[in-house]
Amino acid sequence: MMVPVRCFTCGNVVGEHWEAFTARVDEGEDPAAVLDDLGVSRHCCRRMLVSHTDLVDVVAPYQ
């Protein structure tokens, strides 16, 4: 649903990077380069941002 605040594996904060990550990827930048620039270096944390699907807009009408 919403982007997790912390990485499930290591516990680092990843939620603070979500807005910048999505904005820059939507502009056409390479996701790997964006994550490098944001300082997200661990594979587990990168997975949290790259694999997340934002479903809030899909589920919200059913509440």
N, C-alpha and C positions, 0 to 999 in steps of 0.2 A: 504494500500500500504506500506508505510514506518511506522515504529513504531512512535506513537505520542510522542512529546517531553514532554508534560505535561499531567497529568491526567485530563480527561474530567470533573470529579466531583469536586475534591478538588484543582486542580491546581499545585500540587507538581510535580517536575521534575522526570520523570520516564525513559526518553529516554537514560539517561546516564548509566542505568543498563542493557540495552538490549544486548549488546555484551557479557558481562560476564554471563548473565542469559542463553542465548542460548548456549554458549560454554559449560557451566557446565552441562546443561540439556542434551545436545548431548553426553556428556561423560557418562551419566547414573545416574547422581545425581537426587535426589527427588526435584521437582520444589518448593515445600513448604520449604524445608530446604535451598535451594539456596536463595529464597526470604528473609527468616529469616536472613541468613548470610549477605546479601546485605543491610539489614536494611529497606526493604520495608514492613511496618507493616500494613498500612491501606488496608482494603478490596478492596476499589475502585482502588487503585494503583496496587495491586496484580492482579486484574482483567485485567488491561490494558496490563500487560506483559504476563499473562498466556493465554489469549484469542486472542492475536494478531496472524494473519496469514500473513506472508511476501509474497506478491504477485508481487514484483517488477520484479523478473525474468520471471514471467508468462506474464506480461503485456508489458514489454520492447520491445519484437520483433514487436509489433503492432504500434510503433511510427514512 
